[in-house]
Amino acid sequence: MPRRIDPSTDRAAAAVLLGCTPNQVGYCARCQGLTRRYGPTAQVVCAACRAAEAAPSADGSSS
């Protein structure tokens, strides 16, 4: 499961983890962690939040 990138992480370091440039790094709309927020392959929601949304809940339902 993808991990949230803490917002206190240096943008250059986050960019390396995300595979983008530092000016493409921004805040996740849900958890405020860092994500590739700008550019051609931008994601408004980070990978950790997308994975949590897609994972089945404890009661077996998808939401």
Buried (B, 14 or more C-beta within 10 A) or exposed (E): EEEBBEEEBEBEEBBEEBEBBEEBBBBBEBBEBBBBBBEEEEBBBBBBBBEBEEEEEEEEEEE
